[in-house]
């Protein structure tokens, strides 16, 4: 009895043959009616924008260095090396670390000579380097700041050669006048080591401007003087002490002690990421004077004092306006 029921169950179809044919035909029709889509060909990932151009520039630079197809002026300035090797890493510090905000760049002339006079601070003279980048990146056509450096800069091995390659020269009237006469932008920091190495408690207080030699150079060449005020550099290496015996031993004007150096060793040489402002003031004309006025101590003193007072007042204004040392 059970076996007969199992046999009968096996022969009872769930669907009739006609129903199965209709179902198969409908499925086939659905499959056949689908549109044929061609497979998407594999494509290489697009190269990042600018990679090919950067590679071409790098190869072009290397080719010119190997073949000697580059120019160096009478002061040793190597424009190609400065543009392709020196400026790019310094620009990263300028833009990402100090986040420099350049103000009044419209006062920078597009051609002709001018004397750029700035305050000096920061224990290490990074303010001069950042000012040079501000000039380079905010002039059209592009111009380079030819800096006047102290004797010590050119006495240090490697540093002296690098300074020459990047357009710096000795801080003397003869070189300054030659550059200004040639239509260059010349940078000078009259406070010298007194400014860059002053204690943190004296920050943003201008030191004496020397004898005004920079004014004499401007008067003899008839170029404008552009006062520049830098805020932010005083906080990168807060100088709280000076190891004078060690400084004399090494021949340095000072050997700084900061909250991080020499306590943290090489790590203490990393500057604090303060927010910087560099303001270029209105040019002070000198072409209204006779070149012989460069030998008049009173005229030289008055112009020097005018430049110094302009920078000092601008520093006070920028300090009052900035939201904080590291903010911005």
Secondary structure, DSSP 8 states (H G I E B T S, - for coil): -HHHHHHHHHHS-SS-HHHHHHHHHHHHHHHHHS--------------TTHHHHHHHHHHHHHHHHHT---B-TT--BHHHIIIIIHHHHHHIIIIIS--EEE-GGGS-SSS-EEEEE---SSS-HHHHHHHHHHHHT-SS---EEEEE-HHHHHSTTHHHHHHHTT-EES-HHHHHHHHHTT-EEEE-TTHHHHHT--GGGTT-----TT-HHHHHHHHHT-EEEEEEEESGGGTT-EEEE-HHHHHHHT-S--EEESSTTTTGGGGGS------EEEE---B--TTS-GGGGG-HHHHHHHHHHHHHHHHHHHHHHHHH-S-SS--
